[in-house]
Amino acid sequence: MRTLKTVRMLLTSGVIMCTLCAQPSRGVILYGSGDPTYNTTPPTGALQNSGWQYEGQWGGFLGTPIAPQYFVAAQHIGGSVGQTFTYNGVSYTTTAYWNDPASDLRIWKVGGTFTNYAPLYSTNDETGKQLVVIGCGTQRGDPVTVAGSLHGWKAGAADGVMRWGQNQVEYAFGSYLVGAFTGTQGPNEAYLSSGDSSGAVFVQDGSGVWSLAGINYGIDGPFSTTAKGSAFYGAIFDETGLYVGGAIVANNGAPQPSYFYITRVSSEMAWIKSIVGTVPPLASWSSKTSVMPPAIGIQMSGNNVVVSYPTNAVGFMLQSSSFSGNAAVWSSVTNQAIVSGTNWNVILPVILPADGNGACFRLETGN
């Protein structure tokens, strides 16, 4: 996790100064509970399917699939081609990566196909929206007090456990979304710990679908309780009376929360699409649907076959098999789908299979 204490002072110049945090801890810290088992299972109720299902293990951090063969992570956590990404219990080997020149995003390609992936939040109206924050790691640590008054908590022991919490987008600028730890948003209010980089943040789009809005990037700090005291990172809902860089945070008559920073997806959509292309819509594959699949069109184009289906076929994925019937073995078609008018077009080379059968195609919503 990068520390961005200087970011608020440099907004007008458009410059962001940052340094790598030395503290190896990581994880979501919650305002309402220090219980290390709290929010360590998928959220339910109104927060069901709010992004937890899209997180995979990438080294000691998290990564998020965004297309059939691609996942996104933070650049500054590193990684290498040939490393394993684990998603839904399946291991995928990375084969290539691309760095966003304008942000901390890095897209990885894997040698395999994800059965589901996160939808992307593409509009730039995130400010004020409620968000779900997901991280992988520390417990909440010791309380931080000023003159006997609680002001927050230090980052605690790293346990590598995935947790979720809630917050809201305070404001957005350039390639970043900013959240504040105010202590006023209920027990699930979350702040990032100092190694929580690469976890995901989700917001709801206009249709109520939870979509990937950003990747965890940085936090405020380090803090100390005296001018020359030991530095620490933590979730501070009021910085008043604490020291940052040897200077005290003066009392301005109101609590001064610490902030966390998220690399924004909507501002980087052009770059993302330049890598992964236009991704067909895909609903969660956790259950079947009774909706009748739309019709598929097939036509020849030179040495290729073009398979087409409507762009409003939300929740369906194109699959192929060398034969149909109950014994057919279907697999997802991973070739790039291209928008043409009101259809998705998938262009495939004509290859005659050794068994003499042709190719069959279907639109499917589940396993």
C-alpha positions in Angstrom: 0.0 0.0 0.0 1.3 3.4 -0.9 1.1 6.3 1.5 -0.3 9.6 0.1 -0.4 12.0 2.9 0.7 14.8 0.6 -2.1 14.3 -1.9 -4.6 16.7 -0.5 -2.0 19.6 -0.4 -1.1 19.1 -4.1 -4.4 18.8 -5.9 -4.2 22.2 -7.5 -0.8 21.3 -9.2 -2.0 17.9 -10.3 1.1 16.4 -8.7 0.9 13.4 -6.4 3.9 12.5 -4.2 4.1 9.1 -2.8 6.4 6.6 -1.1 6.2 2.9 -0.4 5.0 2.2 3.1 7.4 0.2 5.1 4.8 -1.5 7.2 4.1 -5.0 5.8 0.5 -5.3 7.2 -2.5 -5.3 5.0 -6.3 -5.4 5.3 -9.6 -3.6 5.8 -9.9 -2.0 9.3 -13.5 -1.6 10.5 -14.9 1.2 12.7 -17.4 -1.0 14.5 -15.4 -4.1 15.4 -12.0 -5.4 16.2 -13.1 -9.0 16.0 -10.7 -10.7 13.5 -13.6 -12.9 12.2 -15.9 -10.0 11.5 -16.9 -9.5 7.8 -14.7 -12.4 6.6 -17.6 -14.2 4.7 -19.5 -12.9 1.7 -21.9 -10.0 2.5 -25.6 -10.8 2.3 -28.9 -9.0 2.0 -28.6 -5.7 0.1 -24.9 -6.3 -0.3 -25.2 -9.8 -1.8 -23.1 -10.1 -5.0 -21.4 -6.8 -4.2 -17.9 -7.9 -5.5 -16.6 -10.5 -3.0 -17.3 -13.2 -5.6 -14.9 -11.6 -8.1 -11.7 -11.6 -5.9 -8.8 -13.9 -6.5 -5.5 -14.5 -4.8 -2.5 -12.9 -6.4 0.6 -13.6 -4.3 -0.2 -12.1 -0.9 -2.6 -9.7 -2.4 -5.9 -9.7 -4.5 -6.7 -9.5 -8.2 -10.0 -9.0 -10.0 -11.0 -10.7 -13.3 -12.4 -8.2 -15.8 -12.6 -10.3 -19.0 -12.5 -14.0 -19.9 -8.7 -14.1 -19.8 -7.7 -10.9 -18.0 -7.5 -9.7 -14.4 -6.5 -6.3 -13.0 -4.2 -5.6 -10.0 -2.1 -2.8 -8.7 1.2 -2.1 -10.5 3.2 -1.4 -7.4 2.7 -4.8 -5.8 4.8 -6.4 -8.6 4.4 -9.9 -9.9 5.9 -11.8 -12.8 4.8 -13.7 -15.9 4.5 -17.4 -15.0 3.1 -16.6 -11.5 -0.1 -18.3 -10.4 -3.4 -16.4 -9.9 -6.0 -18.4 -8.0 -9.7 -17.8 -8.6 -12.7 -19.8 -7.5 -10.3 -22.6 -6.5 -8.7 -22.8 -10.0 -5.1 -21.9 -10.6 -4.2 -19.8 -13.7 -0.7 -19.1 -15.0 0.0 -15.5 -16.1 1.3 -15.1 -19.6 1.6 -11.4 -20.1 0.9 -8.0 -18.5 0.4 -4.3 -19.4 1.0 -1.3 -17.3 -1.3 1.8 -17.5 1.0 4.7 -18.2 -1.5 7.1 -16.5 -2.2 5.2 -13.3 -1.2 2.3 -11.0 -3.4 -0.3 -12.8 -1.8 -3.4 -14.3 -3.7 -5.9 -16.5 -2.6 -9.5 -16.5 -3.4 -12.2 -19.1 -3.8 -15.8 -18.0 -3.5 -19.1 -19.9 -7.1 -20.2 -19.3 -10.6 -18.8 -19.2 -12.5 -17.4 -16.2 -16.1 -18.5 -15.9 -17.1 -15.1 -14.6 -15.6 -11.7 -14.2 -16.5 -8.3 -12.8 -18.5 -5.7 -14.7 -16.7 -2.3 -14.9 -18.1 1.0 -13.7 -17.6 3.2 -16.7 -19.3 6.5 -15.8 -17.6 9.3 -13.9 -20.3 10.0 -11.4 -18.8 8.1 -8.5 -18.8 11.0 -6.0 -21.2 10.4 -3.1 -21.9 6.8 -4.1 -21.8 4.0 -1.5 -19.0 1.5 -2.0 -17.9 -1.9 -0.8 -14.2 -2.2 0.0 -12.4 -5.5 0.0 -9.0 -6.2 1.4 -6.8 -9.0 2.6 -5.4 -8.8 5.9 -4.7 -7.1 9.2 -6.7 -7.1 12.3 -7.6 -3.8 14.0 -4.7 -2.9 16.3 -4.3 -0.8 19.4 -6.4 2.3 20.0 -4.9 5.7 19.2 -5.7 8.4 21.8 -5.1 12.1 22.1 -5.5 13.6 25.6 -7.4 10.5 26.7 -9.8 10.7 23.7 -10.1 7.9 21.1 -9.1 9.1 17.6 -8.8 5.7 15.8 -6.7 2.5 15.8 -3.3 1.4 14.6 -3.0 -1.3 12.0 -2.8 -4.6 13.8 -1.3 -8.0 13.1 -1.3 -9.2 9.5 -3.3 -12.4 9.2 -3.9 -12.6 5.4 -7.7 -12.9 5.9 -10.0 -11.3 3.3 -12.5 -8.8 4.8 -15.1 -6.4 3.4 -16.4 -3.1 4.6 -18.3 -0.1 3.5 -17.7 3.6 2.9 -18.5 6.2 0.3 -16.7 8.1 -2.4 -15.9 11.5 -0.8 -14.7 13.0 -4.1 -12.8 12.0 -7.3 -9.9 13.7 -9.2 -8.1 12.5 -12.3 -7.3 8.8 -11.9 -8.3 8.6 -8.2 -11.3 8.1 -6.0 -11.0 9.2 -2.4 -12.7 7.9 0.7 -12.7 9.3 4.2 -12.7 7.5 7.5 -15.1 9.7 9.5 -16.5 7.2 12.1 -20.1 8.3 11.2 -21.1 5.7 8.7 -22.0 2.8 10.9 -20.2 -0.4 12.2 -19.1 -1.5 8.7 -17.3 1.7 7.9 -13.9 0.7 6.5 -10.4 2.1 6.1 -7.5 0.5 4.3 -4.5 -0.7 6.1 -1.0 -0.1 4.8 -0.5 -3.2 2.7 -4.0 -3.5 1.3 -3.0 -2.6 -2.2 -4.8 -4.3 -5.2 -8.0 -5.1 -3.4 -11.2 -4.0 -5.2 -13.8 -1.4 -4.6 -17.4 -1.8 -6.0 -20.3 0.6 -6.5 -23.7 0.1 -7.9 -24.5 1.2 -11.5 -27.7 2.7 -12.6 -29.4 -0.7 -12.9 -28.3 -1.8 -9.4 -25.5 -4.1 -10.5 -22.3 -3.9 -8.3 -19.5 -3.0 -10.6 -15.7 -2.6 -10.2 -15.0 1.1 -9.6 -11.4 0.9 -8.6 -8.3 -0.8 -7.1 -6.9 0.1 -3.7 -3.9 2.3 -3.9 -2.9 4.5 -0.9 -3.6 5.8 2.6 -2.7 8.8 4.7 0.2 8.7 7.2 2.4 7.8 8.9 1.3 9.3 12.2 2.9 9.8 15.6 1.5 10.9 18.9 4.5 13.3 19.6 6.8 15.3 17.4 9.6 12.7 17.6 7.5 9.7 18.4 7.4 6.3 16.7 5.6 6.4 13.4 2.6 4.2 12.7 -0.2 3.7 10.2 -3.8 3.2 11.1 -7.4 4.1 10.7 -7.8 7.6 12.2 -11.2 9.2 12.2 -9.7 12.4 13.7 -6.1 13.4 13.0 -6.4 16.5 15.3 -3.5 16.5 17.8 -1.5 13.8 16.0 1.7 14.5 14.2 2.5 13.9 10.5 6.0 14.5 9.3 6.9 16.1 12.7 4.1 18.7 12.4 1.0 18.6 14.5 -2.4 18.6 12.9 -4.0 21.7 14.4 -7.5 21.9 15.8 -9.8 23.6 13.3 -13.0 23.1 15.2 -14.1 19.8 13.6 -12.8 16.2 13.4 -10.2 15.8 10.6 -10.5 12.3 9.1 -7.8 10.3 7.4 -8.3 9.5 3.7 -7.7 6.5 1.5 -7.1 6.5 -2.3 -8.3 4.2 -5.0 -7.1 4.0 -8.6 -10.2 4.8 -10.7 -11.6 2.5 -13.4 -13.8 4.9 -15.2 -11.0 7.3 -16.0 -8.9 4.5 -17.5 -11.6 2.8 -19.6 -10.0 3.7 -22.9 -6.8 2.0 -21.9 -8.6 -1.0 -20.4 -10.5 -1.5 -23.7 -7.3 -1.2 -25.7 -6.0 -4.3 -23.9 -9.1 -6.5 -23.3 -11.3 -5.2 -26.1 -15.1 -4.8 -25.7 -16.2 -7.5 -23.2 -19.5 -9.2 -23.7 -21.9 -8.8 -20.8 -21.8 -11.8 -18.4 -24.1 -12.4 -15.4 -23.2 -14.4 -12.4 -23.0 -18.1 -13.2 -24.2 -19.1 -9.8 -27.7 -20.1 -11.0 -29.7 -20.9 -14.1 -32.3 -18.5 -15.6 -35.6 -19.4 -17.2 -35.2 -16.7 -19.8 -35.1 -18.1 -23.3 -31.7 -17.5 -25.0 -31.8 -15.2 -28.0 -31.2 -16.5 -31.5 -27.7 -17.0 -32.8 -26.7 -16.1 -36.4 -23.9 -17.9 -38.3 -22.5 -16.8 -41.7 -19.3 -17.4 -43.7 -16.8 -14.5 -44.3 -13.8 -15.6 -46.4 -12.0 -18.3 -44.4 -13.8 -17.4 -41.2 -17.2 -17.9 -39.7 -19.0 -15.1 -38.0 -21.2 -16.0 -35.0 -23.5 -13.2 -34.0 -26.0 -12.6 -31.2 -27.9 -9.5 -29.9 -26.1 -7.0 -27.6 -29.1 -7.1 -25.3 -28.3 -10.7 -24.5 -27.2 -9.7 -21.0 -26.2 -12.7 -18.8 -25.4 -15.1 -21.7 -22.1 -16.4 -22.8 -21.3 -18.0 -26.2 -20.2 -21.6 -26.0 -19.2 -24.2 -28.6 -19.1 -28.0 -28.9 -18.1 -30.4 -31.7 -21.6 -32.0 -31.4 -24.9 -31.4 -29.7 -27.1 -33.5 -27.5 -26.9 -34.7 -23.9 -23.4 -36.0 -24.3 -22.0 -32.7 -25.7 -19.1 -31.1 -23.9 -19.5 -27.3 -24.1 -16.7 -24.8 -23.6 -16.7 -21.0 -23.5 -15.7 -19.2 -26.7 -12.9 -16.8 -25.7 -12.3 -15.1 -29.0 -12.9 -11.3 -28.9 -16.6 -10.2 -29.4 -17.0 -7.0 -31.4 -20.0 -4.8 -31.5 -21.6 -4.4 -34.9 -24.9 -2.5 -34.9 -27.1 -4.3 -32.4 -25.1 -7.5 -32.4 -22.0 -9.0 -30.9 -19.9 -10.6 -33.6 -17.4 -13.3 -32.9 -15.0 -14.2 -35.8 -13.6 -17.7 -35.8 -11.4 -19.5 -38.3 -12.9 -22.4 -40.2 -11.2 -25.5 -38.8 -12.5 -28.9 -39.8 -12.3 -31.2 -36.7 -10.6 -34.6 -37.0 -13.8 -36.4 -36.0 -15.6 -35.1 -39.1 -18.2 -33.2 -37.0 -19.0 -29.5 -37.4 -19.1 -26.9 -34.7 -22.2 -26.2 -32.6 -22.8 -23.0 -30.7 -25.2 -22.0 -27.9 -25.8 -19.1 -25.5 -25.7 -20.3 -21.9 -26.1 -18.7 -18.5 -24.7 -21.4 -16.2 -22.8 -24.6 -15.8 
